[in-house]
Amino acid sequence: MEIARHWRLKEQRYNLVGTACPKCKQKYFPPREICPKCGSEMNTGYAFSGQGEVYSYTSIYEAPSGFEDTAPYTVALVRLEEGPLVTAQLTDMGDTQPEIGMPVEMVTRRLRSDGDERGMLIYGYKFRPLLK
Amino acid sequence: MSKKTEVIITGIGQIPVGEHWETSLRSMAGKAMRKAIADSGMMKPQALYVGNMLASTLSKQAHLGVLLTDFSGLIGIEAETLEAGGASGGSALRQGYLAVASGMVDVALVVGVEKFTDTIGPEGESALATLTDADYESVHGLTVTAQAALLECRYLHENQVPADGLAGFPLTAHENAVGNKNAMYRKPISLETYQKAELVCSPLNLYDISPTADGAAAIILTRREFLSSRYQNPVIHIAASTVGSDTLSLAERADPLWFSSAQASIEAAYEKAEIKPEHVDLFEYHDAYSIYAALSLEAAGFARRGHGWQLAADGAIALTGQIPCATLGGLKARGNPGGATGIYQVVEATLQLRGQAGANQIGDAKTALIQSLGGPASVAVTHILVREDE
């Protein structure tokens, strides 16, 4: 079990907190400590709005362990409105087929289960079609 | 670099790629190593560099360097493992090259080995997924195949490529593997077979994905001054060895559809070898997925952005085409044994340059370009091999 590891990422998983460069203002998710653009050190958190659109997507039929029960599932690259791309599952799709450009918003869902019924449940961000 | 310090490939060895249920990792590697040593005229290696990606997970075995020297009668020599994801083989070759070129090592043995069948099912997928960003990719169920699928989905969309537009890559690979007795799938496939294949990770179907498999391949490197006067084969030297890198995760790229590490390392290699793309007689690209082949052709300057797929559709990558690729089956049909893959590429390119590629021989091949990718070109290791006329 990787308890500390998942706990450590709580700000990212639940609140989509990345970093913003104090110098060039570029925003990053996930957080980085050095701005790849200007080389400045970054230690200011930045919470993304969670609004974005689908940049690309794929449905996975051969799942790795921890995901067998949910296959097939759809993973997307979502272009956040602030700029960065983020890797996440699409959820609450109902009969909606994913497509490039589809507006989506962040929600919190169970990402995976670690081990058996005594194992850890890991929660974090997924994206659903924008509610009208 | 002066002629004197040139690094020469004097020995090559490989075992067939496939499911070797009856053979252990150490035995597979040992066989390839002995073949390479024998092919070199029994040169005595002073160092072993191992290219391996996932033995710690797949076989619960780390510390491969001494495992292999110990098992293969080489106790006492320097030994270590290089890991750079799918480019581990290319990375081990690079290490061997650096050691020999620097003069610190006179004869180096480089082996690539991967033992996928020690772990089967979802655990194998999970092991591969450790090559992605654990905190921000695999925890969302992203797999290495899904990374390629995300790229292909966007590529098809941006470039208005037909759904079967990338078929030419696996079709060519399978056709070329027929003539390679070490290949995993020695059967041609038809366009219709491709079109009807089941989706594994949309839009990728079964034939867009190279099969992971067991394999081991090895080479011997030395400097010209140590070449025996009885050396029989044409002399093949490494004219360039370069590495480029990008972000580990796909999402953090400014431009995911451009393999910038592949471009950077290839451009540096062209410059180092003092050649241009039109001088390349064959390109052993890293076709782990059809889309990687297309993007690699674009990064290498053989096609304009968004047009790499057309080289496959037009037959330009066939053995008789303008830029033959995957000449002995590539990752798709020879098979993709992880950390061994980069060494298979070198062995195959050496066979081509020596004129020993049999039915698949490219006429008078003199210059070979080889590229080994880790992830979606998160790292790109490029080598140029040249046959010397004399």
HADDOCK unambig.tbl for C-alpha pairs under 7 A between the chains (distance, minus, plus):
assign (segid A and resid 56 and name CA) (segid B and resid 150 and name CA) 5.53 0.50 0.50
assign (segid A and resid 56 and name CA) (segid B and resid 153 and name CA) 6.10 0.50 0.50
assign (segid A and resid 56 and name CA) (segid B and resid 154 and name CA) 5.47 0.50 0.50
assign (segid A and resid 57 and name CA) (segid B and resid 150 and name CA) 5.42 0.50 0.50
assign (segid A and resid 57 and name CA) (segid B and resid 153 and name CA) 6.73 0.50 0.50
assign (segid A and resid 58 and name CA) (segid B and resid 146 and name CA) 6.54 0.50 0.50
assign (segid A and resid 58 and name CA) (segid B and resid 149 and name CA) 5.97 0.50 0.50
assign (segid A and resid 58 and name CA) (segid B and resid 150 and name CA) 5.82 0.50 0.50
assign (segid A and resid 58 and name CA) (segid B and resid 201 and name CA) 6.18 0.50 0.50
assign (segid A and resid 58 and name CA) (segid B and resid 202 and name CA) 5.15 0.50 0.50
assign (segid A and resid 58 and name CA) (segid B and resid 203 and name CA) 6.84 0.50 0.50
assign (segid A and resid 59 and name CA) (segid B and resid 201 and name CA) 5.43 0.50 0.50
assign (segid A and resid 59 and name CA) (segid B and resid 202 and name CA) 5.30 0.50 0.50
assign (segid A and resid 60 and name CA) (segid B and resid 146 and name CA) 6.87 0.50 0.50
assign (segid A and resid 60 and name CA) (segid B and resid 200 and name CA) 6.73 0.50 0.50
assign (segid A and resid 60 and name CA) (segid B and resid 201 and name CA) 4.63 0.50 0.50
assign (segid A and resid 60 and name CA) (segid B and resid 202 and name CA) 6.94 0.50 0.50
assign (segid A and resid 61 and name CA) (segid B and resid 200 and name CA) 5.60 0.50 0.50
assign (segid A and resid 61 and name CA) (segid B and resid 201 and name CA) 5.91 0.50 0.50
assign (segid A and resid 62 and name CA) (segid B and resid 200 and name CA) 6.58 0.50 0.50
assign (segid A and resid 63 and name CA) (segid B and resid 122 and name CA) 6.39 0.50 0.50
assign (segid A and resid 64 and name CA) (segid B and resid 122 and name CA) 4.51 0.50 0.50
assign (segid A and resid 64 and name CA) (segid B and resid 123 and name CA) 6.41 0.50 0.50
assign (segid A and resid 64 and name CA) (segid B and resid 125 and name CA) 4.74 0.50 0.50
assign (segid A and resid 64 and name CA) (segid B and resid 126 and name CA) 4.76 0.50 0.50
assign (segid A and resid 65 and name CA) (segid B and resid 122 and name CA) 4.82 0.50 0.50
assign (segid A and resid 65 and name CA) (segid B and resid 123 and name CA) 5.75 0.50 0.50
assign (segid A and resid 65 and name CA) (segid B and resid 126 and name CA) 5.93 0.50 0.50
assign (segid A and resid 67 and name CA) (segid B and resid 141 and name CA) 6.59 0.50 0.50
assign (segid A and resid 75 and name CA) (segid B and resid 142 and name CA) 6.70 0.50 0.50
assign (segid A and resid 77 and name CA) (segid B and resid 251 and name CA) 6.58 0.50 0.50
assign (segid A and resid 85 and name CA) (segid B and resid 251 and name CA) 5.05 0.50 0.50
assign (segid A and resid 85 and name CA) (segid B and resid 252 and name CA) 6.45 0.50 0.50
assign (segid A and resid 86 and name CA) (segid B and resid 251 and name CA) 5.52 0.50 0.50
assign (segid A and resid 87 and name CA) (segid B and resid 136 and name CA) 6.91 0.50 0.50
assign (segid A and resid 87 and name CA) (segid B and resid 137 and name CA) 6.15 0.50 0.50
assign (segid A and resid 87 and name CA) (segid B and resid 251 and name CA) 6.16 0.50 0.50
assign (segid A and resid 88 and name CA) (segid B and resid 140 and name CA) 5.76 0.50 0.50
assign (segid A and resid 89 and name CA) (segid B and resid 140 and name CA) 6.29 0.50 0.50
assign (segid A and resid 111 and name CA) (segid B and resid 140 and name CA) 6.19 0.50 0.50
